[in-house]
Amino acid sequence: MSQELRDHHTAVNWIEGEINNLIGNLGEKNASAAATSAITLAFLLRVISDAEHRHFRDRIDQIYARYNAQMKGAA
């Protein structure tokens, strides 16, 4: 496995872990900060592609959309 592929794999695993932490911390202040930072850093370091960057950002948006819909339904 090339260094580039290892770096990509490491970044994706890191991002997935931070997204899982986000899900566990929904409703808390700055819950998405670590996931957003991981995505941004991986993108700036060119370890993930533009498409992956958009995909991960969209996942965070979808997580919050579902959370907000549940909160509206509970109210």
The 8 nearest C-alpha neighbors of each residue, nearest first, counted from 0:
[[1, 4, 5, 2, 3, 6, 8, 7],
 [0, 2, 4, 3, 5, 6, 7, 8],
 [1, 3, 5, 4, 6, 0, 7, 8],
 [4, 2, 6, 1, 5, 7, 46, 0],
 [3, 5, 7, 1, 6, 2, 8, 0],
 [6, 4, 2, 8, 7, 3, 9, 1],
 [7, 5, 9, 3, 4, 8, 2, 10],
 [8, 6, 4, 10, 46, 5, 9, 11],
 [7, 9, 5, 11, 6, 10, 4, 12],
 [10, 8, 6, 12, 7, 11, 5, 13],
 [11, 9, 13, 7, 12, 8, 14, 6],
 [10, 12, 14, 8, 13, 9, 15, 7],
 [13, 11, 15, 9, 10, 14, 16, 8],
 [12, 14, 10, 16, 11, 15, 9, 17],
 [13, 15, 11, 17, 16, 12, 37, 34],
 [16, 14, 18, 12, 17, 13, 11, 19],
 [17, 15, 19, 13, 14, 18, 12, 20],
 [16, 18, 34, 20, 14, 19, 15, 21],
 [17, 19, 21, 15, 20, 16, 34, 14],
 [20, 18, 16, 22, 21, 17, 15, 23],
 [21, 19, 17, 23, 18, 22, 24, 16],
 [22, 20, 18, 24, 19, 23, 30, 31],
 [21, 23, 19, 20, 25, 24, 18, 62],
 [22, 24, 20, 21, 25, 19, 18, 30],
 [23, 25, 21, 22, 30, 27, 20, 26],
 [26, 24, 22, 27, 23, 30, 21, 66],
 [25, 27, 24, 28, 30, 66, 29, 23],
 [28, 26, 30, 25, 24, 29, 31, 21],
 [27, 29, 30, 26, 25, 31, 24, 32],
 [30, 28, 32, 31, 27, 33, 26, 25],
 [31, 29, 21, 27, 28, 24, 32, 25],
 [30, 32, 34, 29, 21, 33, 35, 59],
 [33, 31, 35, 29, 34, 30, 36, 21],
 [34, 32, 36, 35, 31, 37, 17, 30],
 [35, 33, 17, 37, 31, 36, 18, 32],
 [34, 36, 38, 32, 33, 37, 31, 39],
 [35, 37, 33, 39, 34, 38, 40, 32],
 [38, 36, 34, 40, 35, 39, 14, 41],
 [39, 37, 35, 41, 36, 40, 42, 34],
 [38, 40, 36, 42, 37, 41, 43, 35],
 [39, 41, 43, 37, 42, 38, 36, 44],
 [42, 40, 44, 46, 38, 39, 43, 47],
 [41, 43, 45, 39, 47, 40, 44, 46],
 [44, 42, 40, 45, 41, 39, 46, 47],
 [43, 45, 41, 42, 46, 40, 47, 39],
 [46, 44, 42, 43, 47, 41, 48, 40],
 [45, 47, 7, 41, 44, 42, 6, 48],
 [48, 46, 42, 45, 41, 51, 7, 52],
 [47, 49, 51, 50, 52, 45, 42, 46],
 [48, 50, 52, 51, 53, 47, 42, 54],
 [49, 51, 53, 48, 52, 54, 47, 55],
 [52, 50, 54, 48, 53, 49, 47, 55],
 [51, 53, 49, 50, 55, 54, 48, 56],
 [54, 52, 56, 50, 51, 55, 57, 49],
 [55, 53, 51, 57, 52, 56, 50, 58],
 [54, 56, 58, 57, 52, 53, 51, 59],
 [57, 55, 53, 59, 58, 54, 52, 60],
 [58, 56, 60, 54, 55, 59, 53, 61],
 [59, 57, 55, 61, 60, 56, 62, 54],
 [58, 60, 62, 56, 61, 57, 63, 55],
 [59, 61, 57, 63, 58, 62, 64, 56],
 [62, 60, 64, 58, 59, 63, 57, 65],
 [63, 61, 59, 65, 60, 64, 58, 66],
 [62, 64, 66, 60, 61, 65, 67, 59],
 [65, 63, 61, 67, 66, 62, 60, 68],
 [66, 64, 68, 62, 63, 67, 61, 69],
 [65, 67, 63, 69, 64, 68, 62, 70],
 [66, 68, 70, 64, 69, 65, 63, 71],
 [67, 69, 65, 71, 70, 66, 64, 72],
 [70, 68, 72, 66, 67, 71, 73, 65],
 [69, 71, 67, 73, 72, 68, 66, 74],
 [72, 70, 68, 74, 73, 69, 67, 66],
 [71, 73, 69, 70, 74, 68, 67, 66],
 [72, 74, 70, 71, 69, 68, 67, 66],
 [73, 71, 72, 70, 69, 68, 67, 66]]
